[in-house]
Amino acid sequence: MMHGIFWPLHRDHHLKEHYGFLERNDLFFLIFALPGIACLTAGTFYHLPVWTCIGTGITLYGVCYFFVHDLFIHQRLKVLRNSENRYLKAIRRAHKMHHKHTGKYDGESFGMLWVSWKYFRNTSKNKPA
């Protein structure tokens, strides 16, 4: 979706067209939070477990995206900067390959939490991410 219909919002994330802490890509917080909250609310008040599960899934994805993508990978707050963990290094390497392509097409999926084994093979304790 981000490299499809929502590319106008996601584009500045790849091209660094913004000059501040926030970027248009941050609007995805609202795009995903609002339906997540709506589903959780409807599911809770009207006893609709499927809606509650959908809202929980959307919310958990948002939490993971914030912590993994924004905080850890892009270091919007300086945390886990020098981790030697192979899994965390593989995540960073995969995302770096995702950003290697600055356009809408031909980008490589980075998987966020599910990282291809090729990034583990290219990561050792002695190689920086």
C-alpha positions, 0 to 999 in steps of 0.5 A: 500500500505504501508503494502503491496508492499511498506513495504520495505520503510515503515518498518523502520517507525515501527521498528525505524531502522533509526538513524537520522531525516529522514527515508526511509518512508519519500520517500513517499513524492516523491512517492505521490508528483510526480504523484500529480504534474504531474496530476495538471500540465497536468490538468491545461495546457491541461484543463482536470478537472478530472486530476486536481481533481486527482492531488488536491486529491493526494496533499491534502492527502500529506498535511494532512499526513504531518501535522497530521501524521508527525508533530502532531502524531509523533512530528517530530516538537514539536507542539500541544504536550499537547492538551486536544482535544478529537478528537486529543487524539483519533487520537494519541491513534488510531495511537499508536494501529497501531504501536503496531504491528511492522510487516507487518501483523496484524496491525490495521488501524488508519484512519488518519483523520477518527478515530473509535469511540472506541478511543473516548470512551477510551479518556477522558479529564483526561486521557493522550493520 
